[in-house]
Amino acid sequence: MKTKNIVIFVIVTIIILLTAYITVFGITINGKNYFKRVDNITTGLDISGGVSVTYQAVNDGEITESDLESAKAVICKRVEASGIYDYFIRIDNAKGQIAIEIPADTSNTEVDPLEVVKSLAQTAEVKFVDEEGNVLISGSDIASATVSTEAVDVSGLPSPHVVLNFSDEGKNKFADATEANVGKTISIMLDDEVLLSPKVNERIESNSAIITLGGGSYSEKKEQAAEYATLINSGALPFTLEVINKEYIGAYVGSKALEVSVIVAVIVLALVCVFMIVVYRLQGLVASLALIAYSTLVLLVMSYFGISLTLPGIAGLILSVGMAVDSNILIFERFNEELKAKVSYKKAFERSFKNAMSAIVDGNVTTMIVALLLFMLGTSSVKGFGLVLFLGVLLSLFTAVFITKLLLKQILPLADKSKFLFGLKKEAK
């Protein structure tokens, strides 16, 4: 075994273990948090509880069941745009009310849990208005809104802003509006708030317009831009919503269930690692490191994107762990079969991955398709389960294909010296 192989194996192992440690415990120096620990992951209604808000629809005219369904769809889009899929929403057609329950950390005294529902009831009607108050362009003329951080002034510095992309009709209206208001201002409004009032210098034939933001730090502007984009993309509510009741709700099963689930998951992961090492020796060690890398990646992704973790989601993660183990076993068994046939370890390595990959990809892709369908067609916790399962299987496939392959390649020379270290009996020589 060459020194280069040993160095690469040790470096990759250290990176995996160090990343796992940082993910679990975080980095805090002199009281300052440089990297949040794993408990930063958002938990669902069943684990941490949340808030319950009841809205009353208010409109000058009649409020139909269709209007309430449209409002429900808009609210769902806004909730899911923030990465929350574990929520419950229901309509009371007789009273014209919409009630929603959203997960929130009620134990965190620094953040008001009711902040998560602050923007849900915002009408979010976008319009371009001239100096006389005439509406030139409405929300229906805007196809989408995106967040951009490209420079918008002569400084060349990145600045978060919202890009409004017009529909074909909206593009024509924008060109006509700017032509008719040369030398005047056109205000871009979100409900009753004026976001921007630029002066028009000439006719503008463009399929987009931008909304720049005022004062604040870069992160504050980016957060504000993301909120505006979410509100615009989700569409405007067909009527005004007034909050008539809001309260905190307790967890359905409690945080104890999460503690037990985490303990069980750690025990299962440890037992799987021990089993793999006992049966496959060095290959089992490689599989164990790949599993640790997989678990770390899942936690990092969920924490970074704010994906809420529920008990069904934990079940999805455990299922994806099984998929990861299965992928490694397929590779190792193929590898050992080639060694038993007295094929050189280099050819055995190449053939094992080549022959096992079709079965691994087929199994993982079909599972991801099912998970994707659950996410697209399911509701609340079912949607969350599908998302976590899809994420878990995707990352397990990545670790099996890349990390396992990288580590296994470094210990290949030992296969020529001791097949026992690869889980083969001595008579297999």
N, C-alpha and C positions, 0 to 999 in steps of 0.2 A: 504493500500500500504506500503510494507516494506521499511525500510531505505535503504537496499541494492539495491532495484529496483530504488529508487530515485537517489542514487549515480551513478549507472551505466548509467541511462538515462542522467543525467546532464553531466557526463564525456564524453560520446559519443557525445552529442550535442556540447559541448565545442570543442572537437577535430574536428568535422565537420566544425564548424564556423571558428575556428582558421586556419584550412587548407585552407578553402575558402578565407579567408583574405590574407594569405600568397601568395596563388596562384595569386590573383588579384593584390596585391600591392607589393609583394616581401618583402625581408628583407634587409635593408641597415643600417649598423651601422658605424658611423664615416666615412661616405663616401665610405665604402667598401660594395660591393654587395655580400651577402651571399646566396641569393636565388633570381633568376630572376623572374620578374613579368610576367604576362600573355602575354604582348605584345612581348615576346620573340618568340611566335609562328610565324613560317614562313607563309607568305601570298603569294597567287598565282599571276599569270600574270594579272588576271582581277582586282586585288585590288592594288598591289604595283608596277606592271611593272616588268622589268627585263633586260636581255641582249639578243641580237640577234647576232649570229655568223654564217658566211657562210664559209664552207670549200671547198677547191678544191682538188679533188683526184689526186694524183701524182703517176705514176707507169711506169716502163720501158716498160711494155707490154700493151695490150689492156685492158681497163676498161669496163667491161660488166655491164648490168643492174643487173645481179645476184650479182656481186661484190658490187655494191652500196647498194643493199638490205641487204647484209650481214653486211656491214659497219653500216648501219642504225640500224640493230638489236643489234649490239655490243654497239653502242652509247646509245641506249634506255636502255640496261641493266645497263650501268654505271650510267646513270641519275637516274633510279629508285632505284638503290642500295643505293643512298644517301637520299631516302625518298621523292623524288620529282616525282610527277605524273602529275602535271599540266604543261605540256610543249607541244610544237608543233614542229614537225620535218617533213621536206619534201625533196624530191630528184628532182634534175634537171638532167635527164638522158642525155639530149643533151649536156650539158656543163660539166657533170661529177662533179656536185656540191651537197653538202648536207648543208641545212640551218636548224638551230635549235634556238628556242626561249625558254629561261629558266627563271623562276621567280627569282628575287633577290631584295634585299632592296637597291635601288639606293639612298635613303636618308641618309644611314649610311656612313659617310665620313671616318670612321676608317677602313672599309673593302672595298676592290676593288670588285665590283660585277662581274667583269670578271674572278675572281679567281675560280668561280664555274664551269667554262668551261675549266679550265687549263688542266686537265688530259683527257678530252674527246677525244682529237686528238692523244693521245699517242698510238703508235702502240701496245705496251704491248706484245711483242714477248718474251716468256720465253724459255731459253735454257741452257743446261748444256754443258760447253765447256772444252776440255782438254787443256794442255799447248801448244799444236800445233795449237789450234784454231779449231779443229774438233768438230762439234756438236754431242754430245752423246745422249742427250735427248731433245726433243722439246716440245712445248706447248701441242701438241696433245696427249702426253703421260701422261699429268697431268689431273686427273679426277676432282679435286677441290682444292681450297685453303681456309684455315680457319685461324682465328686469335686465338692465345692461349696466356695465361698469366702465364703459369706454369714456374717454375724455369728451367733454361737450363744450369746452372753451379753449381759449388760446394758451392756457397754462399747460395743456397736454397731460394733466394729472387725471387718473381714473376717478370718476364720480358716479355713484349709483343713481340711476334714473329709470323711469318707466317709458317703454316704447309702445305706443299705440299703433297697431296695425289695422288699417282700414279695409273694409270690404270693397269690392269694385264700385258699388254705389257710393260708399263713403268716400272713396278716393275722388270721385267726380264732385261730390258735395264740398269736399275740402278745397279743391281747386277753385270752384265757383265762389266759395265763401271768402277765400283770401283775395280773390280778384275784386270782389265787391267791397272789401274793407281795407284797401290799400291806404296806409297812413293812419289807420285806426287800430284799436286793440280788439283782440278776440280772447275771451276768457274761457279757460278749460275748467269746468266745475265738476265736483263729485258731491252730489246732493246739493246742499247750500254752501259748501265750502269752495272758495276760489283757489284752485291749485296753482294757476299760472295765468298771466294776462300779457302775452307778448304783443308787441307792435308789428303789424303786417307791413312789410316793405314792398312786396311784389306778389304776383300770383304764384302759388306754390303747387306744382303738380307732383305730389309725392304720395306713396301708399302708406306713409307712417308719419307720426308726430311724436314728440317726446315731452315728458313731464319732468322737469328738473325739480329738485327739492331744495328747501331753504337751508337754514343753519343746522348744526349738529355734527357729530362725529361721523366717520365713514361707516362704521357699523350701524349707527342709528339711522343713517340715510338708507342703507341697504335694507334694513328691517322695515322701514317705512315704505320703500319702493315695493318690497315683496308683499306687504299688506295691501297696497293699492292694486297691484297686479292681480292678487287673489280675488279681491272684491270685484274688479272689473270683469275678470274671466268667468266668475261664477254667475254673472248676470245680475240685473236689478230685481229687487223684490217687487211684486205687483201691488203692494200696499205697505203701509207703515206698521211696524210691530212695536207694541208697548209691553214692557216687562211688568207682569202683574204678580209674579211670585218667583223668588229665587232662594235657594237653600243649599246647604251642604248635605251630601248623602254619604252614608258609611259604605265601606267595602262589602260586597256581596258575600265573599268567603273570608276576607281578611288577609293581612300581610303575613300571618302565620303560614298560610298555604304557600306563599312564595318562598319563605324560609325552608319549609319542608321540601319543596320542589327543587330548590337550589342544592340542598344537601343530597337529595336523591340523584340529581344530575351529576354532582361531583363524584359520588360513590360509583355511579354507573360508568363514568368516564375513567375513573381509576381502575375499576375491575376490567374494563375493556382493554386498557393499556397493559395491565398485568397479563391478561389472557394472550394478547398479541405477542408480548415479549416471550412468554413461556413457550408458545407454539412456534413462532417464527424467528425467535432470537433477535438477531440484528435487524432483520426486516421489521420485526415487531416494534423495535425501538424507533425505527424510521416512521412507522405508522403512528406511534404514540406522539411523536413530535409533530407530525402532520395534523393529528387530531387537536393538539393544543393550539397549533396555528389556526386551524379552522374555528375553534371556539373563540379565540381572540378576535379574529376578523369579524365574526358574527356580532360580538358584543360592541366592537368599535363602530361598525356600520349602523347598528340600531341606536347607539348613543349619539352618533354624529347627525343622523337624519331624524332623530326624535321619534322613532317608531315605537309605539306603545307596546309593552309586553303584557300579555294576558296568559291565563292558564292554558287555553287552547294553543296560544303561541308557543308556550314552553313544550307542549306536546309535539308541535311541529318541529321544534329544534331537536328534540330527542329523536324524532323520526329521521331527520336529516343526518344525525350522528350515525345512525344505523346505515344510511346510504353511504356515508364516508367510509365506514369500516368495511362494508361490502365491496366497495371499489378497490380498497387496498388488498383485500383477501384475493380478489380475482387476479390482480397483478402478481401477487406473491406466488399463488398456486401455478400460474402460467410460467413464472420464472423458474420455479422448482421443477416443474415438468421438463423444461428444456435442459436444466442441469442434469436431471436423471437420465436424459437421452444422450448425455455426454457431449452436449453442445458447449462451446466455449462461453465463458460468462458474459463476454461482450455481446455475442450473438443472442444469448439467452435474454439479456437485458432488452435488446432491441425488439426481439420477437414477442416477449411478454407484454410489453406496452402496446405493440401493434395489434396483437391478437385479442388482448383484453379490452382495448379501447372501444371497439364497436359495442360490446355488451354494456360497458360502463356508460357510454354516451346514450345509448338507447334507453337504459333504465332511468338515468337521471333526467333526460329530456322528457320522457313520458310523464314522470312525476311532476316536473316543472309545468308541463301543459295543464295537468289537473289542478295544480296550485294556482296557475294563472286564471283558469276558469272560475275557481272558487273566489278569487279576488275580484274578478270582473262581474260575476253574476251573484255573488253572495252579499250578505248584509252584516253589519256590525262585526261581531266576534268571528263569524265565518270568513269575512273579508280579511280580518287581521290574521287569522290562522293561515289563509292562503298566501298572504304576503310574506309571513315569517318562514313558511315552508319553502316557498320559491327562493327566498334569499338564502336559506340554509342549504338547500340542495345545490344552488349555483356555486356557493363558496366551497362546499364539499367537493364538487367536481373540480374546482380550481386547485384545491390543495392536493387532490389525488393525482391530477395531471402534471402539475408543476412542482410543488414542494416535495411530494413523495419521490418523484422522478429525479429531482436534483440531489436529494440526500442519498437515495439508493445508488445513484451513479458513483458517489464518492466512496462507498464501501465495497464496490464490485470486486476489486482485486483480492479481497479476503475470501471470496467464493472459490477461488482457485486453490487456496491453501487449506481451508476448512469448511466443508459443506455443512458440517454440524452447526456452525454459527448461523446458517441460513435455514435451519429447521429440518435438515435432511439427515437421515441415519447414515452411519459410517459405511454400511454395505452398499449405499447408493453411489459410492465412488466408482 
